[in-house]
Amino acid sequence: MPHHLLFNLNCTAIYKVSFYCANNILSNNRISMAALRRLQQCQSTGITAISHLHTSSRACADMHYKMLVLGGGSGGISMSARMKRLFGAENVAVVEPSETHYYQPIWTLVGAGAKTSASSARPTASVMPSGVKWVKSKVQEINPDNNTIRTDDGKEISYEYLIIALGLQLHFEKIKGLPEGFEHPKIGSNYSIQTVEKTWKALKDFKAGNAVFTFPNTPVKCAGAPQKIMYLSDAYLRKTGKRNDAKVIYNTSLPVLFGIKKYADSLWDIVKQRDLQINLRQNLIEVRADKQEAVFENLDKPGETTVFEYEMLHVTPPMGPNLIVKNSPLGDEGGWLDLNKENLQHKKYPNVFGIGDCTSLPTAKTGAAVAAQSAVLSRTISRILKNQKPDKIYDGYTSCPLVTSYKSVILAEFDYNGQPLETFPINQAKESRIMFHMKADVMPHLYWHGLLRGLWGGPEPYRKLMHLGMK
């Protein structure tokens, strides 16, 4: 646990510091022979040698770029902005089919009626760095041995360097009865723009019965989100006088409430105070939306299932690796982009890099992690361009603002080792109104105007400042 400087800092001061930070930022064991040759030549002669490797690929390709970015989400847009400054706009391209870019962390508050879905969306054109080529297509295939990718409309694009930021895959279809079950009322999910407003409708229309919230038996992005909506729903039901007629149930596949003990202890206290029912090792396998029933399997007792009737059901879908990465030579055994966890360079292909949810990095998949990774990855690439070894190490920093009501947040921050890595010199395991405003008001501003412009690389410099150089 970090050693905090022992001094008092009132809420107003913290709020001012958070805005200062935002505004200051705003001003397998087998290596292919091709990859081995590429690595040797990179080490011996640098970028010039790498460019020579692309002569044949470039001649056959429809387009060629020095830096190609796959994905226009938070990681892809942030890195394309940084790479524009490194390579020049005309040498950078982003492959992204969607016309709309979403700030997904705010969907927790959309599902609880505290924000609108429109507030989470902006045209992709408005966040794409000016001058950078936007290829409005889906990636269909990646061929790292030939330094090319192919899109769904048949284009072949060659590259000298590749950043993969394709995110992960949602798998509602792995739950029997979904996604068609979303056509019925009383069921929603904050993990998709198509279903997040259904969560709010189910909550508004709640009368009496069970409000059930789920966590799947897979890796997920923003692992705190499945329980955030539970706390918010509990608060809403209390505010509207319906809580006495409701049973709030959180069924999670995990053996713990939250993975970091310091924050889990605080959450358990909240659970007890608010009379929330937590069932561990319970995995949703079927939704009978016409009957308002959800079926869970007991992961500790194979074959044992339990049926829960619900008046409201929030589904966190199973998730998995991006299928394009999984079906390429770039994935690890699980299908995740196989990166060096310290410098974000691919383990086999030295001109391939990755960021965000699609990667094998053993840390929580969050927007905060993307921010910290973007700073490290930018430094890694700039060093490689100079024929130097990467010298900045990603420590696994990630953050989860655990929304516990419409006015409070527990700000969890931690590293690869599951050790708290807190920014502020206070106990962030305590519920805080100021941290709620950070989540609801400061962080979206920082996202749109800092991270997506390649100007925000996480709170590390400010953490050092606030702890006077102490971790």
C-alpha positions as CSV (number, residue, x, y, z in Angstrom):
1,M,0.0,0.0,0.0
2,P,1.4,3.5,-0.9
3,H,2.6,5.7,2.0
4,H,0.6,8.8,2.0
5,L,1.8,12.2,3.2
6,L,-0.1,12.8,6.4
7,F,-1.8,16.2,6.1
8,N,-5.3,17.4,5.8
9,L,-6.7,18.3,2.4
10,N,-10.3,19.5,2.4
11,C,-12.8,18.6,-0.3
12,T,-12.7,22.0,-2.0
13,A,-8.9,21.7,-2.4
14,I,-9.1,18.3,-4.0
15,Y,-11.8,19.4,-6.4
16,K,-9.6,22.4,-7.4
17,V,-6.6,20.2,-7.9
18,S,-8.6,17.8,-10.1
19,F,-9.7,20.6,-12.4
20,Y,-6.1,21.9,-12.4
21,C,-4.9,18.6,-13.6
22,A,-7.4,18.6,-16.4
23,N,-6.9,22.1,-17.5
24,N,-3.1,21.9,-17.3
25,I,-3.1,18.9,-19.6
26,L,-5.4,20.6,-22.0
27,S,-3.0,23.7,-22.6
28,N,4.3,-18.6,-28.1
29,N,7.7,-19.4,-27.8
30,R,8.0,-19.6,-31.5
31,I,9.1,-16.6,-33.5
32,S,8.6,-16.6,-37.2
33,M,11.7,-16.2,-39.4
34,A,10.2,-13.1,-40.9
35,A,9.7,-11.5,-37.5
36,L,13.2,-12.6,-36.4
37,R,14.8,-11.0,-39.5
38,R,12.7,-7.9,-38.9
39,L,13.9,-7.7,-35.3
40,Q,17.5,-8.2,-36.2
41,Q,17.4,-5.5,-38.9
42,C,15.5,-3.1,-36.6
43,Q,18.2,-3.4,-34.0
44,S,21.1,-3.1,-36.4
45,T,20.0,-0.3,-38.7
46,G,16.8,1.3,-37.3
47,I,13.8,2.7,-39.1
48,T,15.5,2.8,-42.5
49,A,16.0,-1.0,-42.5
50,I,12.3,-1.5,-41.5
51,S,11.1,0.6,-44.4
52,H,13.2,-1.5,-46.8
53,L,11.2,-4.6,-45.7
54,H,8.0,-3.1,-47.1
55,T,9.0,-2.7,-50.7
56,S,7.1,-5.8,-52.0
57,S,4.1,-5.3,-49.7
58,R,3.8,-1.7,-50.6
59,A,3.9,-2.5,-54.4
60,C,0.9,-4.8,-54.0
61,A,-1.1,-2.8,-51.5
62,D,-3.8,-0.3,-52.3
63,M,-2.4,2.1,-49.7
64,H,0.7,2.4,-47.6
65,Y,1.4,4.2,-44.3
66,K,4.3,4.5,-42.0
67,M,2.0,4.2,-39.0
68,L,-1.3,2.3,-39.3
69,V,-3.8,2.3,-36.4
70,L,-6.5,-0.3,-36.2
71,G,-9.5,0.9,-34.2
72,G,-11.0,4.4,-33.5
73,G,-11.9,4.0,-29.9
74,S,-10.2,5.7,-27.0
75,G,-6.8,3.9,-27.5
76,G,-6.9,4.3,-31.3
77,I,-7.8,8.0,-31.4
78,S,-5.4,8.9,-28.6
79,M,-2.5,7.1,-30.3
80,S,-3.3,8.5,-33.7
81,A,-3.0,12.0,-32.3
82,R,0.3,11.1,-30.7
83,M,1.6,9.4,-33.9
84,K,0.6,12.4,-35.9
85,R,3.1,14.5,-33.9
86,L,5.7,11.8,-34.3
87,F,5.3,10.8,-38.0
88,G,3.3,13.7,-39.6
89,A,-0.4,13.5,-40.4
90,E,0.1,12.3,-43.9
91,N,2.0,9.2,-42.7
92,V,-0.7,8.1,-40.3
93,A,-4.0,6.3,-41.0
94,V,-6.8,5.0,-38.8
95,V,-9.1,2.1,-39.8
96,E,-12.5,2.5,-38.1
97,P,-15.9,1.8,-39.6
98,S,-18.1,3.7,-37.1
99,E,-19.4,7.2,-37.8
100,T,-20.0,7.8,-34.0
101,H,-17.5,7.7,-31.2
102,Y,-18.8,7.0,-27.7
103,Y,-17.5,7.8,-24.2
104,Q,-18.5,4.5,-22.7
105,P,-17.7,5.1,-19.0
106,I,-20.6,7.5,-18.8
107,W,-23.1,4.7,-19.7
108,T,-23.2,3.7,-16.0
109,L,-24.9,7.1,-15.3
110,V,-27.0,6.9,-18.4
111,G,-28.4,3.5,-17.2
112,A,-29.3,5.2,-13.9
113,G,-30.9,8.2,-15.5
114,A,-28.2,10.7,-14.4
115,K,-26.9,11.4,-17.9
116,T,-28.3,11.1,-21.4
117,S,-27.0,8.7,-24.1
118,A,-26.6,11.7,-26.4
119,S,-24.0,13.1,-24.0
120,S,-21.8,10.0,-24.6
121,A,-21.7,10.4,-28.4
122,R,-19.8,12.6,-30.9
123,P,-19.2,12.2,-34.6
124,T,-16.0,10.2,-35.2
125,A,-15.0,12.9,-37.7
126,S,-14.9,15.4,-34.8
127,V,-12.4,13.4,-32.8
128,M,-10.2,12.1,-35.6
129,P,-6.9,14.1,-35.7
130,S,-6.9,16.6,-38.5
131,G,-4.9,15.5,-41.6
132,V,-4.8,11.8,-40.5
133,K,-6.3,9.4,-43.1
134,W,-9.6,7.9,-41.9
135,V,-10.3,4.5,-43.6
136,K,-14.0,3.9,-43.0
137,S,-13.8,0.1,-43.2
138,K,-13.7,-2.9,-40.9
139,V,-10.5,-4.8,-40.5
140,Q,-11.0,-8.3,-41.9
141,E,-7.5,-9.8,-41.7
142,I,-4.1,-8.9,-40.3
143,N,-1.0,-10.4,-41.9
144,P,2.0,-9.3,-39.8
145,D,4.4,-11.5,-41.8
146,N,3.7,-9.3,-44.9
147,N,3.1,-6.1,-42.9
148,T,-0.4,-5.8,-44.4
149,I,-4.0,-5.7,-43.3
150,R,-7.1,-6.3,-45.4
151,T,-10.5,-4.6,-44.9
152,D,-14.0,-5.9,-45.4
153,D,-14.3,-3.9,-48.7
154,G,-11.3,-5.6,-50.2
155,K,-8.6,-2.9,-49.6
156,E,-5.1,-4.1,-48.8
157,I,-3.1,-1.6,-46.7
158,S,0.6,-2.0,-45.9
159,Y,2.4,-0.4,-43.0
160,E,5.8,0.0,-41.5
161,Y,4.4,0.2,-37.9
162,L,1.1,-1.1,-36.6
163,I,-0.9,-0.2,-33.5
164,I,-3.8,-2.5,-32.7
165,A,-6.6,-0.9,-30.6
166,L,-9.5,-3.0,-31.7
167,G,-11.1,-3.5,-28.3
168,L,-12.8,-6.7,-27.1
169,Q,-15.9,-8.6,-28.2
170,L,-19.3,-8.6,-26.4
171,H,-21.0,-12.0,-26.5
172,F,-24.6,-11.6,-25.5
173,E,-25.4,-14.6,-27.7
174,K,-23.5,-16.9,-25.3
175,I,-26.4,-16.5,-22.9
176,K,-29.4,-18.5,-24.0
177,G,-32.3,-16.2,-24.8
178,L,-30.2,-13.2,-25.7
179,P,-29.9,-10.8,-27.4
180,E,-33.5,-11.4,-28.5
181,G,-34.6,-11.1,-24.9
182,F,-33.9,-7.3,-25.0
183,E,-37.0,-7.0,-27.1
184,H,-38.9,-7.5,-23.8
185,P,-39.2,-4.9,-21.1
186,K,-37.5,-5.0,-17.7
187,I,-34.1,-6.0,-19.0
188,G,-31.1,-3.9,-20.0
189,S,-27.4,-3.6,-20.2
190,N,-25.1,-0.7,-19.7
191,Y,-22.5,-2.3,-22.0
192,S,-24.1,-1.4,-25.3
193,I,-25.5,1.8,-26.7
194,Q,-28.4,-0.3,-28.0
195,T,-29.4,-1.5,-24.5
196,V,-28.2,1.1,-22.0
197,E,-31.5,3.1,-22.1
198,K,-33.4,-0.1,-21.6
199,T,-31.7,-0.3,-18.2
200,W,-33.0,3.1,-17.2
201,K,-36.5,2.2,-18.5
202,A,-36.5,-1.0,-16.4
203,L,-35.4,1.0,-13.3
204,K,-38.0,3.7,-13.8
205,D,-40.8,1.1,-14.4
206,F,-39.8,-1.0,-11.3
207,K,-42.8,-1.7,-9.1
208,A,-41.9,-4.6,-6.7
209,G,-39.8,-7.8,-6.7
210,N,-36.2,-8.7,-7.5
211,A,-33.7,-6.3,-9.1
212,V,-31.0,-8.7,-10.3
213,F,-27.5,-7.7,-11.5
214,T,-24.9,-10.0,-13.1
215,F,-21.2,-10.4,-13.6
216,P,-20.1,-13.1,-16.2
217,N,-17.5,-15.8,-16.0
218,T,-15.1,-14.1,-18.4
219,P,-12.7,-11.1,-18.5
220,V,-14.7,-7.8,-18.8
221,K,-14.0,-4.2,-19.4
222,C,-14.6,-1.9,-16.4
223,A,-15.0,-4.7,-13.9
224,G,-16.7,-2.3,-11.4
225,A,-19.5,-1.4,-13.7
226,P,-21.7,-4.4,-13.1
227,Q,-22.0,-3.5,-9.4
228,K,-22.1,0.3,-9.9
229,I,-25.6,0.0,-11.5
230,M,-26.7,-2.0,-8.5
231,Y,-25.7,0.7,-6.0
232,L,-27.3,3.4,-8.2
233,S,-30.5,1.3,-8.6
234,D,-30.7,0.8,-4.8
235,A,-30.4,4.6,-4.4
236,Y,-33.1,5.3,-7.0
237,L,-35.5,2.8,-5.4
238,R,-34.9,4.5,-2.0
239,K,-35.4,7.9,-3.4
240,T,-38.7,6.9,-5.1
241,G,-40.0,5.0,-2.1
242,K,-39.9,1.5,-3.7
243,R,-37.0,0.0,-1.8
244,N,-39.1,-1.7,0.8
245,D,-40.8,-3.7,-2.0
246,A,-37.5,-4.6,-3.7
247,K,-34.9,-7.2,-3.2
248,V,-31.6,-6.1,-4.7
249,I,-29.4,-9.1,-5.8
250,Y,-25.9,-9.2,-7.3
251,N,-25.0,-12.5,-8.8
252,T,-21.3,-12.6,-9.7
253,S,-19.2,-15.4,-11.1
254,L,-16.2,-14.2,-9.0
255,P,-15.3,-15.5,-5.6
256,V,-14.9,-11.9,-4.3
257,L,-16.9,-8.7,-4.5
258,F,-14.0,-6.8,-5.9
259,G,-10.5,-7.9,-6.7
260,I,-8.6,-5.4,-4.6
261,K,-9.1,-6.0,-0.9
262,K,-8.8,-2.4,0.3
263,Y,-11.8,-1.4,-1.8
264,A,-13.6,-4.7,-1.4
265,D,-13.7,-4.2,2.4
266,S,-15.4,-0.8,1.9
267,L,-17.9,-2.2,-0.6
268,W,-18.8,-5.1,1.8
269,D,-19.6,-2.4,4.4
270,I,-21.9,-0.7,2.0
271,V,-23.6,-3.9,1.0
272,K,-24.4,-4.7,4.6
273,Q,-25.6,-1.2,5.4
274,R,-28.0,-1.2,2.4
275,D,-29.2,-4.8,2.7
276,L,-27.9,-5.9,-0.7
277,Q,-27.8,-9.6,-1.4
278,I,-24.5,-10.8,-2.9
279,N,-24.2,-14.3,-4.3
280,L,-20.7,-15.3,-5.3
281,R,-19.8,-17.9,-8.0
282,Q,-23.2,-17.5,-9.8
283,N,-23.0,-17.3,-13.6
284,L,-25.9,-16.2,-15.8
285,I,-26.5,-18.9,-18.5
286,E,-30.1,-18.2,-19.6
287,V,-32.7,-15.5,-19.8
288,R,-36.4,-16.3,-20.2
289,A,-37.5,-12.8,-20.9
290,D,-41.1,-13.7,-21.6
291,K,-41.4,-15.2,-18.1
292,Q,-39.0,-12.7,-16.4
293,E,-36.7,-15.5,-15.2
294,A,-32.9,-15.6,-15.2
295,V,-31.1,-19.0,-14.8
296,F,-27.7,-19.1,-13.0
297,E,-25.2,-21.9,-12.7
298,N,-23.2,-22.5,-9.5
299,L,-19.6,-22.5,-10.6
300,D,-18.6,-24.4,-7.5
301,K,-21.2,-27.1,-8.0
302,P,-21.3,-28.1,-11.7
303,G,-24.8,-29.0,-12.8
304,E,-26.5,-27.0,-10.1
305,T,-28.7,-24.2,-11.4
306,T,-31.0,-21.6,-9.7
307,V,-33.8,-19.7,-11.3
308,F,-34.4,-16.1,-10.2
309,E,-37.6,-14.2,-11.0
310,Y,-36.9,-10.6,-11.7
311,E,-38.7,-7.3,-12.0
312,M,-35.5,-5.8,-13.3
313,L,-32.5,-7.5,-14.8
314,H,-29.2,-5.9,-15.7
315,V,-27.0,-8.1,-17.8
316,T,-23.2,-7.9,-18.1
317,P,-22.4,-10.0,-21.2
318,P,-19.6,-12.5,-21.5
319,M,-16.7,-10.9,-23.3
320,G,-13.8,-12.2,-25.2
321,P,-10.8,-11.2,-27.4
322,N,-11.3,-9.4,-30.7
323,L,-11.9,-12.1,-33.3
324,I,-9.5,-10.5,-35.9
325,V,-6.7,-10.6,-33.4
326,K,-7.6,-14.1,-32.2
327,N,-7.6,-15.5,-35.8
328,S,-4.2,-13.9,-36.6
329,P,-0.6,-14.9,-35.6
330,L,-0.7,-11.9,-33.1
331,G,-2.9,-13.5,-30.4
332,D,-1.8,-15.5,-27.4
333,E,-3.3,-18.8,-26.4
334,G,-6.4,-17.0,-25.3
335,G,-6.7,-14.9,-28.4
336,W,-5.6,-11.6,-26.7
337,L,-2.9,-9.4,-28.4
338,D,0.4,-10.8,-27.1
339,L,2.3,-7.9,-25.8
340,N,5.3,-7.2,-23.6
341,K,3.5,-5.9,-20.5
342,E,6.1,-3.3,-19.8
343,N,6.6,-1.5,-23.1
344,L,3.4,-2.7,-25.1
345,Q,5.5,-4.0,-28.0
346,H,4.4,-7.3,-29.5
347,K,6.4,-10.3,-28.3
348,K,7.0,-11.7,-31.8
349,Y,6.6,-8.8,-34.2
350,P,8.7,-5.8,-33.2
351,N,6.9,-3.3,-35.5
352,V,3.5,-4.2,-34.0
353,F,2.2,-2.6,-30.8
354,G,-1.1,-2.6,-28.9
355,I,-3.2,-0.7,-26.4
356,G,-6.4,-1.2,-24.5
357,D,-9.0,-3.9,-24.1
358,C,-7.7,-6.1,-27.0
359,T,-4.4,-6.8,-25.3
360,S,-3.1,-9.5,-23.0
361,L,-1.9,-7.0,-20.4
362,P,-2.8,-8.4,-16.9
363,T,-4.6,-5.4,-15.6
364,A,-8.2,-4.2,-15.4
365,K,-9.5,-3.1,-18.8
366,T,-10.5,0.6,-18.3
367,G,-10.2,4.0,-19.9
368,A,-7.8,5.0,-17.2
369,A,-5.5,2.1,-18.2
370,V,-5.7,3.3,-21.8
371,A,-4.5,6.8,-20.8
372,A,-1.5,5.5,-18.9
373,Q,-0.7,3.0,-21.7
374,S,-0.8,5.7,-24.3
375,A,2.0,7.7,-22.6
376,V,4.2,4.5,-22.3
377,L,3.5,3.4,-25.9
378,S,4.2,6.8,-27.4
379,R,7.6,6.8,-25.6
380,T,8.3,3.2,-26.7
381,I,7.7,4.0,-30.3
382,S,9.7,7.2,-30.2
383,R,12.7,5.4,-28.7
384,I,12.5,2.6,-31.3
385,L,12.5,5.2,-34.1
386,K,15.8,6.5,-32.7
387,N,17.2,3.0,-32.6
388,Q,17.1,3.0,-28.8
389,K,15.7,0.6,-26.3
390,P,12.3,1.4,-24.7
391,D,12.9,2.9,-21.3
392,K,9.5,3.8,-19.9
393,I,7.7,1.0,-18.1
394,Y,4.0,0.5,-17.8
395,D,3.2,-0.6,-14.2
396,G,-0.3,-1.7,-14.9
397,Y,-1.9,1.4,-13.6
398,T,-5.7,1.3,-13.9
399,S,-8.6,3.0,-12.2
400,C,-12.2,2.2,-11.4
401,P,-14.4,5.0,-10.0
402,L,-16.9,2.8,-8.1
403,V,-20.1,4.8,-8.1
404,T,-22.0,3.9,-4.9
405,S,-24.8,6.4,-5.2
406,Y,-25.9,9.5,-7.1
407,K,-23.5,11.6,-5.0
408,S,-20.6,9.3,-4.0
409,V,-17.7,7.4,-5.5
410,I,-14.9,5.1,-4.1
411,L,-12.0,5.9,-6.5
412,A,-10.1,2.6,-6.8
413,E,-6.6,2.9,-8.4
414,F,-4.1,0.1,-8.5
415,D,-1.3,-1.6,-10.5
416,Y,-0.3,-5.0,-11.9
417,N,0.2,-6.4,-8.5
418,G,-3.2,-5.4,-7.2
419,Q,-1.6,-2.8,-4.9
420,P,-3.4,0.6,-4.5
421,L,-1.8,3.3,-6.5
422,E,-3.8,6.3,-5.4
423,T,-3.5,9.8,-6.8
424,F,-4.8,11.8,-3.9
425,P,-3.2,11.9,-0.4
426,I,-6.4,10.8,1.2
427,N,-8.0,7.4,1.8
428,Q,-9.8,6.8,-1.5
429,A,-11.5,3.7,-0.2
430,K,-14.0,6.0,1.5
431,E,-17.1,7.2,-0.3
432,S,-16.6,10.8,-1.6
433,R,-18.9,13.4,-3.1
434,I,-15.9,15.1,-4.7
435,M,-14.9,11.9,-6.4
436,F,-18.4,11.6,-7.8
437,H,-18.0,15.0,-9.5
438,M,-14.7,13.8,-10.8
439,K,-16.4,10.9,-12.4
440,A,-19.5,12.7,-13.7
441,D,-18.0,16.1,-14.7
442,V,-14.2,16.2,-14.8
443,M,-13.4,12.9,-16.4
444,P,-15.6,13.4,-19.5
445,H,-14.0,16.8,-20.1
446,L,-10.5,15.2,-19.7
447,Y,-11.5,12.4,-22.1
448,W,-12.8,14.5,-25.0
449,H,-10.2,17.3,-24.7
450,G,-7.2,15.5,-23.2
451,L,-7.0,11.8,-23.9
452,L,-8.4,11.9,-27.4
453,R,-6.0,14.7,-28.4
454,G,-3.0,12.7,-27.1
455,L,-2.4,15.1,-24.3
456,W,-3.5,13.1,-21.2
457,G,-1.3,10.1,-20.2
458,G,-2.8,9.4,-16.8
459,P,-2.2,11.0,-13.4
460,E,1.3,9.8,-12.7
461,P,3.0,13.2,-12.7
462,Y,0.3,14.6,-10.4
463,R,0.4,11.6,-8.1
464,K,4.1,12.3,-7.5
465,L,3.4,16.0,-6.9
466,M,0.6,15.3,-4.4
467,H,2.7,12.8,-2.5
468,L,5.8,15.0,-2.7
469,G,7.7,12.3,-4.7
470,M,6.4,9.4,-2.7
471,K,4.6,6.6,-4.5
